[in-house]
């Protein structure tokens, strides 16, 4: 059967564990936290021995068969954990998993942890056998529209109180990195356990982790601060930050700016637009300056330019992504190195 992640704890508390649990999806942090719940419950029910198998190229699936059939020397019941990379089930693996799903061992709990599985895997015979015998938990990406709710839920679980603007700072700074977000929330819980935390306090704490972070790079571009852009850009490279992280953060910002520019061009008041896009107070002045600096068409060209940089990062086209990122940020700031050629 299928169980949602938020229902997993209640399911585990109800009684006897299922013989198989399959957790897969887009958020490694949530997958691991779900697996932790299962491990903890398994131990409370006498599964004291744990064996972990990593499925890699050339893995002998007979090992899983032997492990599930052989008696343990140390415990009557054991947990076997199968680490499955994305879409990495071989033909031999599908047969072993299907056979086990149809006839699981009574003294073994099989916990399968995987990255995202494509639709063709979810309708396969091995997947169906495991789903009928055990429990499948599919974990979806926590996107920007639901990240605020996820953060607020986690804050409540840590007995933390943040202002709405402080939550917005976490969303803006850490969107796309759930693990970093969870770590920051735990850090706030340690430092300010009984306080209502405001946006400035959150910004200080988050900034401590990365002096030259990509969000400050975008802020400098919005503000038109060329000197700061160059300083942060050098710092990001010196700290070994991957260009793909910078591209991801810039993409989110540019898409939002393009939406705001389009709304303003259609006659919507800029202050209303900023509120609807949840631009927090500290960012409003620099965002207004940036919107007045460029047309809707120009913001779309910036997105097009970022798409080319993404292709450079992935090796699809030749180029120097770091230099291209600098040129893009300078262009956003209004001090581009090679002005009009992009518009041809």
N, C-alpha and C positions, 0 to 999 in steps of 0.2 A: 504494500500500500504506500501511498504518498503522504508525507507529513510536511507541513511548513516548518521552517526553522523556529519560528516563534511558538510553535506547538510542541516542539521536541521535548522540552523539559517536562511538560505535563504528561506526555506520552510515556516517558521513561519512569515517571513516578507511579504509573498506574499498576505496574506489576512485572510479570516475567518479560525478560528481554526477547526480542525477535532474534532468530538465528543469524540474520544478515542485516547490516546497515550499509547503505551506499550514500555517501555525501559527495556532491559534485556541484560545480558552478563557477561563478565569476569573482568571488571575493575570498581569497585565501584566509584572511583573518577570521571571517565568520565560519568558514568550513572547519578550521582548527578549533574554534570555540565550541562548535557543535560536536566535534569528535571528542573534545575534553569531557563534555557532558556524558557521552556514551561510555568513555573509559572509566569515569568515576562511578557510574551506575553499575558497570560490569564488575568492578572490583568489589563493590558492596554485595554483589551476588555470587562472589566466590571465584571470579575469573582472575586469579592472582598472577598467572604467567602471561606475558605478552611477547609476541614475536612479530617483527616488522619485516616486510618484504617489499623491496623497491623494484618495480617492473622497469627493466632497462632492455636495451637491444640484446637479443640473445638469451633472455631470461628463460629458464627451464620451468615450464608450468607444472611439471611433475612434482616440483618442490611443494607447491600448494596442495596437491593431492596427498603427498606423503605426510605433510604437516597436519592435515585435517583428519587423516585416518590413524596416524600413529599415536600411541599413548604417551602422555607426558611423564617424565620422571619426577617432576617437582610439584605438579598440581593436577587435580582431577579435572579442572576446567581451565580453558585458556582462551585468550583473545589473540586472534591473528589479524594483523593490520596490513592491508594491501595498498601500497602507494602507487597509484596509476596515473602516469602522465596523460596529457590530453590526447584522446583518440588513439591510445597505444595498445589496444587489445588485438593481439594477433589471432590468426585462425585457431591455433592450438589453445590460446587463452579463452576464446569464446566457447569452445567445447567444454573446457574445465569449469568455467563459471556457470554455464548452463546446467551441467551435470550436478554441480554442487547445489545450485538453486533448487533443483528438483529433488535432491536428497541430502540435505544438510546434516552435519555431524551434531549429535545432541549435546556433546561436551565442548563444542567450539563456538565461539562468537566471531564471525567474520566481519570486519570493519573495512570497507573499501573507501578510499579517499581519492578523489580525482579532480582534475581541472574540468573545464567545460566539456561536456559531451555533446556532439552534434546530434541532430534529429535522427539520423540514420542509426545511431547507436541506441537511442532511446526506444526505437521500435524493433530492435533486434530480439532474437529468441533468448539470448543470454540475459539481456536486461530485463525482459519480461519475466523470466524465471526467477530472478532475484527480487523483482518487485512483488511478485505473487507470494514468495516465501517470506520476505523480510520487509524492511522499511527503506524507502527512497526519500532523500531530502535534497531537493534542488535549490540552490542558493543563487539568487539573481543579483545583478549589479545594483549597488546602491547609488542611483544617479542623483544629480543635483536637485531634482524636484523632491526627493525623499530623504536627502541627507540631513536636513534640519530636524526632521522627525526622529531619525536614527540617533542623532546627537542628543536630542532632548531626552529620549528614552534611556540612553546610556548615562546621561547626567543624573537622572532620577535613580538609576541603579547604584550610583556612587554617592547619593545624597548631596549632590552639588547644585548650587543655584547660580545661574548666569543670566545676565540681561539678554534681551532679544538681540541687541546689537552685538554683544559678545558672541552669541551663537552664530550670528552672521559672519563675524570675523573668522571663526573656525571653519565655517562652510567655504568661505572665499579662499582662505589660505591653504586648506588641506583637502579640497575637493579632488577626488581621484586617488587619494591615498588614505584608505580607511585605517590601516595600521598606524600611520603617523597620527591620525586623529584620535584613535583610541589611546595611544601613548600620551598625547597631550592632556587628554581628559584625566587619565590616571595621575599625571604630574600635578595638575590643578587640584585634584582631590588631596594630594599629599601636602601641598603648599598652603591651600586656603580651604580647609575642611568646613569651616563654619561661616564663610563670608558669601555675600552676593558679589559675584565677580563681574566687573564691567569690561568693555571692549578694550580700553587702553591696557588693562592688566593682562588680558589674553594676548594682545599683540606683543607685549614685552616678553612674555613667556615663550611664545612661538618663535619670535625673532632670535631668542637665545640659541636655538638649535641650529640655525643656519644664518650666519651674519649676512651673507650675500645670497638671499633666496630669490627665486624667480618672481615672486609677487612684488617684491621691492623693485625689481627690474621694471616691471610693468608700471608700477606707481611712478617711477622716475620718468618713464616715457610719457605717461599721461600729463605729468607736471611740466614736461619740456625741459627737464634737467639733464642736459647732455653730459656734463661732468660726472654726475652720479651714475648715469647709464654706463659710461665707460668703466667706472670703478667697480660696479657690481658685476658687469660682464667679465672683467678680468678675474674677479674673485670667484665666480662660478666655475670658470675653467680651472683655476688654481686648486679648487676643492674637489675637482674630479667629477663634477655633476655631469650626468649624461645629457646630451642635447635633446634627446627625446622627451625628457622631463620638462625642459624649458618650452619646447614646442607644444606640449600638452597644456601647460598652464596658459601660454599665450593664446592658444586656440579658444579656450573657454572665455577668456577676457574679450577677444576680438569678436567672437560671435555675439556676446552680450552688447558690446559697443555698437555693432552693426544694427542690432535690433533697436537699440535706443535711438540711433541716428535716423533710422527709418521712421520710427514713431514721431520724433520731433519734426521730421520733414513733412509728415502728414498732418501736422498742426497740433499735436498733443503738447501741452506745456512741459517744459523740461523737468521741472520739479516733480510733476506727477509721474513722468517717465522714470525718473530716478527712484521714486518710492516703489513703483510697480516692479522694478528690477532689483529691489532690495539693496541699493547702493548705500552703504553705511556712511554715517555723518562725515567722518574724516576724509572720505573719498569724494564727496560731492563736488567740492570746489575744483579739484583737478580733473574730474570727469567732465564737468561743464566746460572747462577750458579745452579739453581734448575734442569734445563734440563740436565746439564752435570752430575748431581748427581745421576739420576735415568734413567733406561731404559724405553722403551715404555711399556714393560710388567709390570714393577713396577707401572707406572702411572695407568694402567688398574686395578692392584690389589688395589691401593688406592681407585679407584672408587668403586670397589667391597666392600671394607671395609666400605666406606661411605654408600653404600646401606644397609649394615647390621645395621649401626647406625640409618639410617632412619626407619628401621623396629623396632628398640628399642624405638625410639621416639613415634612411632604410636602404641606401645604396642603389635606388632605382634610377637616379640621375647623378651625374658628376657635379661636384661643387664642394664648397667649404661651408658646412652648416653654421659654425660659430660666427664666421664673418658675415654670413647672410642674416643671422639673428641680430647682430649689431646694426647692420644697415636697416633692418626692419624697425628696430626700436628707435633709431634716430629719425626715421621717416615719421613714425607716430609722434615723436616729439617735435616734428616740424623742422628738423635739421638734417634731412636726408643727404647722403653722399652723391647719389645719382638720381636726381629728381624726376623728370617727366617720363623717362623711358618706359616705366611700368604701365603707363596709361595708353600706350600705342597698341 
